[in-house]
Amino acid sequence: MTLDEHLARLRTQLAGKAADQGLLDVAYTGLDSPLGPLTLAATPLGLVRVAFDNEPLEDVLGDLARKVSPRILRAPGRLDEARRELDDYFAGRRIIFDLPLDWALTSGFRREVLHATARIPYAATSTYGQVAAAAGRPKAYRAAGTALATNPIPIVVPCHRVRPASGGAGRYRGGEARKLQLLRLEAQEMPSA
C-alpha cells in the first residue's frame, strides 16, 4: 500500500468515525468537471455549497466554519450522490437535480430569489426582473442580481439561467465564460431515452 493510499484510507476511517459520533457537521470533497475543479460541501440536511476553483478552498471552508459549523472534514463518501448527479448533468444525461439542499448560507429575499431561480427549467432563461418578481419584489432586480452573483449552490441552483433584460451574460460567481459554457451545454439536445 502506498503512502497516498494509506492516507486516503485513514481519512475515510476518520470521516466515518466523526459521522458516527455526530461530529461531522460539514463534509466536503472535490469534483473534476468540464468547468474545472469544483468543491462540494454538504451538511446532514443536504448540499450547502458548490465552489469554483476561482474561490480559494481556505476561503470556502472558512466561510462554512463561520456560518455553518467549524466541524468540517473531507468526507467524499457523503457527497457521492451529488458528484453522480453533477457528472450526469455535465454528460447531458440529467436535466433536474434531485439532491436535498441546505439553504443555511442564504436568508430573506436572497433565499426567495434562489428558490425562484431553482424553478427555471433546463435550457430556459429568465431575466433578473422576472426572478425578482417571482420572489415577490418586482422592482428589486438589482438586489436579485446580487443574490444570484453570491449563490452558494451554483449549477444545482441554476443562476446561470438568469440574464440581464438588456442582453449579455450578466455576472456569475464562476465567471462569464463558465456561465456561457453552461448555457451552451443546456442548449444541446438531450439524448433520447
N, C-alpha and C positions, 0 to 999 in steps of 0.2 A: 504494500500500500504506500502510495506516495504521500509526501507531507501535505499537499493540497487536498488529497482525498481524505486523509486523516482529519484535517481541519474542517472540511465540509461535514464529515460525519459528526464531529464534536459540536459544530454549530447546530446541526439538526437535532441532536440529543438535547442540547441546552434549550432550544426553542420549544421542544416537546415538553420538557420538564417545567419550563416557565408557564406554558399554556395550561398544563395540568394543575399547577398550583395557583392559577388565576393571576399570574404576574406579568402576563403579556397583554398589554392594552393595545399596542400598535405593532403590527407585523409589516415588514417591507421587503421588497425584492426588486430586482432589475428585470427588464424585458428588452431584448433587441427587437427593433421594429423598423419598418421602412422609413420612419421619420427620425431614426436614430435611437439611441438608448433612452428608455423610459424608466422611471422609478414608480413603483406602485406601492401604496400603503393601504392597510385595512385595519379596522377595529372589529370587535365581535359583531357590530351592527352591520358592517359592510365596507365597501371600497370608500375610502375617505380622501385619497389623493392620487393623482397621476401627474408626474412632473417630467418635463423635458430636460434634455442634457444642458440647456442654457441656464438651468437653475441648479446651482451647486448642491450636491447631496447634503452637505453640512447645514446649509440654509433650510432645506426642505425638512430635514429631521429636527432641527432646532425649532422651527415653526410648529411642527407637530408636537414636540415636547412641551412648548409653551401653551398651546391652545387645546391639546387633547390630553396627553399624558406623557410624562418622561419615561414611562416603561415601554420602550421601543426596542425591538430586536429584529434582526434579519431572520426571517422565517418564510422561505419561499413556498413551502407546502401550503401555508394559509392563503396563498394567492394563486394557487393552481387554476381555479376556475376563471379568475379574472384574466390570467395570461392566456388561457384557452380561448376565451371569448374575444379578446383583442387580436390574437393570431387569426381567428376565423374572420373577424372584421377586415383585417388587412388583406386577407386572401380572397375577399369578395364572397365569403360564404355566410356572413351574418349581417343583418340589417337592423336588428333590435338587440340591445343588451338586456340580459335577464339577471344582472347582478344586483344584489342588495346594496344600497348606498347609505353611507353615513354622512349626513349633512352638517356635521359638527363645525366645519370651518366656514359656514355661512349663516346668516340670520337676516331677519326682516325682509326688506324689499329685495336685497340681493338674492336671498333664497327663493323668493317668489319668481324673480327673473329666471333663475336657473331651473325651477320647476317648469315654467312656461317653455323654456328652451328644450328641456328634455322631451317635450311633446312634439317638436318639429320632426316630421317624418324624414326618413332616409332619403337622400338625394334632393330634398326640397330646401329652399332657403326662405328666410324671413328677414325683416329689417329690424333695426334697433327700436324704432317706433312701434312696430307690431308686437314685439316682445314686451315692451313697456306697457302697452295697452293690455296684453294678455295677463300681465302681472298686476293689473289694476290701476296703473298710473300712466295714462297715455301721453302725457306731456314730459315724462321723465326719461326720454330716450337717451340723454347723456348719462344719467345715473345707470340706466340699463347697460350702456356700453362699458361703464366702469365695472359693473358686476360681471359682465362677460369676460372682460380682459383679465379678471382675477379669479376666474372659475377654477376651483381646486380639483375638479374632476373632468378636465378636457377630454375630448374624443367620446367618452361614455356619455357625458352631458354635452351634447354636440354644439357648443358655442361657435364652432367653425361654420355652422349653417346660417349664422346671422351676419348680415352685411349692411353697410350704410345704404339708405334710400337713394343717395346721390351716385351710387356705383362704387366700384373698387372693392377691395377685400375687407378693409377695416382692421383694427388692431387684433392681435391674437397672442396669447401667452407664449406660444411656441414660435412666434414669428410669422410674418406674412407668407413666406414660402411654404411653410408647413400647412397653413390654413388652405392655401390654394391646392396643395398636394392632396389633402383630404377631400376637398370638393371635387377634384378630378377623379379620385378613387370612387367616390359615390356616383359620379356621372356615368361610369362604366356599367354596362348591362350585367345584371346578376345572372349567374348560370342557372339553367332550368333544373328543377328537381327530378 
